[in-house]
Amino acid sequence: MAPADAGVRGTAKQSSTEAGLVISTNQFKVGMTIRYEGDIYRIVDYQHVKPGKGGAFVRTKLKNAKTGFLVERTFRPEQKFDQLRTESRTMNYLYDEPDQVVFMDATSFEQLSVPKTALGDRFDLMTANMEIEVVYIDDEPFDVELPTFVDLRVTETAAGVRGDTVSGGSKQAVLETGATMQVPLFIEPDDVIRVDTRTREYVTRA
């Protein structure tokens, strides 16, 4: 998600988290935010690798705070990085405009506008008044985190496609938010299903 200078507007402020520290790759954790080559990145994934020959290294997947792009980088264990302070603020999804999504801070009631492009494929999994978490880096909005699972009503289903006997087959369904996904053959319109927002996959009937 892009920071405020790329179109995110908001004035809600809360207490800051712990000040930034200098950390090594041995201290990496998923969700940490670091400064690398002048840009701000969030650690999406990492793996400590100890090959049979040569020195150990850390393989990482990083999300650029400005562009939202994911990059893969490899670092030495002794490399140092500035860790930036982050915090999450609980907000509610209010409404959307042609190119913006508007949230309200659950504590201050101030509003925050986020470009739809910053939400990617998560926008069509949100329902009115849904509680989400906005992640801030140094008091600038960086990312929007939806609940891990959401319950959504099925409005339409396509004809079933028979699969193997293990999976039982699947068919495409349209949800109340407009999202589409594959569901089991027994799911029908008006059923409520649980969706994993991380993978956009059907979990179970709610």
C-alpha positions as CSV (number, residue, x, y, z in Angstrom):
1,M,0.0,0.0,0.0
2,A,1.3,3.4,-0.8
3,P,2.1,6.0,1.9
4,A,0.3,9.3,2.4
5,D,2.2,11.2,-0.4
6,A,0.8,8.7,-2.9
7,G,-2.8,9.4,-2.2
8,V,-3.6,8.2,1.3
9,R,-5.2,10.9,3.4
10,G,-5.9,10.9,7.1
11,T,-5.2,12.8,10.3
12,A,-5.9,10.2,12.9
13,K,-3.0,9.9,15.3
14,Q,-2.3,7.5,18.2
15,S,0.6,6.8,20.5
16,S,3.8,5.8,18.8
17,T,5.3,2.4,19.2
18,E,8.9,1.7,20.2
19,A,11.5,3.8,18.5
20,G,13.4,2.4,15.6
21,L,16.4,0.1,16.3
22,V,19.3,-1.3,14.4
23,I,18.9,-5.1,13.8
24,S,20.7,-7.9,12.1
25,T,19.2,-10.4,9.7
26,N,19.4,-13.0,12.6
27,Q,16.6,-10.9,14.3
28,F,14.3,-10.8,11.3
29,K,10.6,-11.6,11.9
30,V,7.7,-11.5,9.5
31,G,6.0,-8.2,9.6
32,M,9.1,-6.2,10.7
33,T,9.7,-3.0,8.7
34,I,13.3,-2.1,7.7
35,R,15.1,0.5,5.6
36,Y,17.1,-1.0,2.7
37,E,18.9,0.9,0.0
38,G,17.0,4.1,1.0
39,D,13.6,2.6,0.7
40,I,11.2,1.2,3.3
41,Y,10.3,-2.5,3.1
42,R,8.2,-4.9,5.2
43,I,9.4,-8.4,5.7
44,V,6.9,-10.8,4.1
45,D,8.9,-14.0,4.4
46,Y,12.5,-15.1,5.3
47,Q,14.6,-18.2,5.5
48,H,17.9,-18.9,7.1
49,V,20.0,-21.0,4.8
50,K,23.1,-23.0,5.8
51,P,24.5,-24.6,2.6
52,G,26.9,-27.5,2.8
53,K,29.6,-25.3,1.3
54,G,30.1,-21.6,1.7
55,G,28.7,-19.2,4.3
56,A,25.2,-19.0,5.7
57,F,22.8,-16.5,4.3
58,V,19.2,-15.2,4.7
59,R,16.8,-15.4,1.8
60,T,14.0,-12.8,2.1
61,K,10.8,-11.6,0.4
62,L,10.2,-7.9,1.0
63,K,7.3,-5.6,0.2
64,N,8.2,-2.1,-0.9
65,A,6.2,0.5,1.2
66,K,6.0,3.0,-1.7
67,T,5.2,0.8,-4.7
68,G,3.7,-2.3,-3.0
69,F,5.9,-4.5,-5.2
70,L,7.5,-7.7,-3.8
71,V,11.2,-8.3,-4.2
72,E,13.4,-11.1,-3.2
73,R,16.8,-10.4,-1.7
74,T,19.6,-12.4,-0.1
75,F,21.6,-11.0,2.9
76,R,24.6,-12.1,5.0
77,P,23.8,-12.9,8.6
78,E,25.9,-10.0,9.9
79,Q,24.2,-7.3,7.8
80,K,22.5,-4.5,9.8
81,F,19.3,-2.6,9.0
82,D,17.3,0.2,10.6
83,Q,14.0,-1.2,12.0
84,L,11.2,1.4,11.7
85,R,8.5,1.8,14.3
86,T,5.1,0.4,13.3
87,E,1.6,0.3,14.8
88,S,-1.8,-1.0,13.9
89,R,-5.0,1.1,14.2
90,T,-8.4,-0.5,14.2
91,M,-10.7,1.1,11.7
92,N,-14.1,0.3,10.1
93,Y,-14.8,0.3,6.4
94,L,-17.4,3.0,5.7
95,Y,-17.9,3.3,1.9
96,D,-16.1,3.6,-1.4
97,E,-15.8,6.3,-4.0
98,P,-14.8,5.8,-7.7
99,D,-11.1,5.5,-6.8
100,Q,-11.0,5.7,-3.0
101,V,-12.0,3.5,0.0
102,V,-12.9,5.4,3.2
103,F,-12.3,4.0,6.6
104,M,-13.1,5.5,10.1
105,D,-10.7,5.3,13.1
106,A,-12.6,3.3,15.7
107,T,-11.1,5.5,18.5
108,S,-10.9,9.0,17.2
109,F,-13.7,8.7,14.6
110,E,-11.5,10.5,12.1
111,Q,-11.6,9.3,8.5
112,L,-8.9,7.9,6.3
113,S,-9.1,7.6,2.5
114,V,-7.1,4.9,0.7
115,P,-6.7,4.5,-3.1
116,K,-8.5,1.3,-4.3
117,T,-5.4,0.3,-6.1
118,A,-3.5,0.1,-2.8
119,L,-5.9,-2.7,-1.7
120,G,-5.3,-4.9,-4.7
121,D,-7.5,-7.9,-4.8
122,R,-8.7,-7.5,-1.2
123,F,-11.2,-4.7,-1.8
124,D,-14.0,-7.1,-3.0
125,L,-13.8,-9.1,0.2
126,M,-14.9,-6.2,2.4
127,T,-18.4,-5.5,3.7
128,A,-19.8,-2.4,5.2
129,N,-18.6,-1.6,8.7
130,M,-16.0,-4.5,8.6
131,E,-13.3,-4.0,11.2
132,I,-9.8,-3.9,9.7
133,E,-6.3,-2.9,10.8
134,V,-4.4,-0.1,9.1
135,V,-0.7,-0.5,9.6
136,Y,1.3,2.7,10.0
137,I,5.0,3.1,9.5
138,D,6.4,6.3,11.2
139,D,2.9,7.6,11.4
140,E,2.2,7.1,7.7
141,P,-0.4,4.5,6.5
142,F,1.3,1.6,4.8
143,D,-1.0,-1.4,4.6
144,V,-4.6,-2.6,5.3
145,E,-5.0,-6.0,7.0
146,L,-8.4,-7.7,6.7
147,P,-9.6,-10.3,9.2
148,T,-8.0,-13.7,8.4
149,F,-11.5,-15.1,7.7
150,V,-14.7,-13.4,6.5
151,D,-18.2,-14.8,6.1
152,L,-19.9,-13.8,2.8
153,R,-23.2,-14.7,1.2
154,V,-23.3,-16.5,-2.2
155,T,-25.4,-14.7,-4.7
156,E,-24.9,-16.8,-7.8
157,T,-23.2,-20.1,-8.7
158,A,-22.2,-21.6,-12.1
159,A,-22.8,-25.1,-13.3
160,G,-20.6,-27.6,-11.5
161,V,-17.4,-29.0,-13.0
162,R,-16.9,-32.6,-11.9
163,G,-13.4,-33.2,-10.6
164,D,-11.7,-36.2,-9.1
165,T,-13.3,-38.2,-6.4
166,V,-11.1,-36.7,-3.7
167,S,-11.9,-33.0,-4.2
168,G,-15.5,-33.7,-5.3
169,G,-15.4,-31.1,-8.0
170,S,-16.0,-27.4,-7.8
171,K,-17.8,-24.5,-9.5
172,Q,-17.5,-20.7,-9.6
173,A,-19.5,-18.6,-7.2
174,V,-20.3,-14.9,-7.0
175,L,-20.3,-13.5,-3.5
176,E,-22.3,-10.5,-2.1
177,T,-19.3,-8.2,-2.5
178,G,-18.9,-9.1,-6.2
179,A,-15.9,-11.4,-5.5
180,T,-15.7,-14.7,-7.4
181,M,-14.1,-17.9,-6.3
182,Q,-14.3,-21.7,-6.6
183,V,-16.6,-23.5,-4.2
184,P,-17.7,-27.1,-3.7
185,L,-20.5,-28.4,-5.8
186,F,-23.0,-28.5,-2.9
187,I,-22.8,-24.7,-2.3
188,E,-25.9,-22.9,-3.5
189,P,-27.1,-19.3,-3.8
190,D,-27.9,-17.7,-0.4
191,D,-25.5,-20.0,1.4
192,V,-23.0,-18.2,3.6
193,I,-19.4,-19.3,3.2
194,R,-16.1,-18.6,5.1
195,V,-13.3,-17.2,3.0
196,D,-9.6,-17.1,3.8
197,T,-8.7,-13.5,2.9
198,R,-5.0,-14.4,2.5
199,T,-5.6,-16.9,-0.2
200,R,-9.1,-15.9,-1.4
201,E,-10.1,-19.5,-1.0
202,Y,-13.3,-21.2,0.3
203,V,-12.8,-22.7,3.8
204,T,-16.2,-24.0,4.9
205,R,-19.9,-23.3,5.0
206,A,-20.5,-20.7,7.8
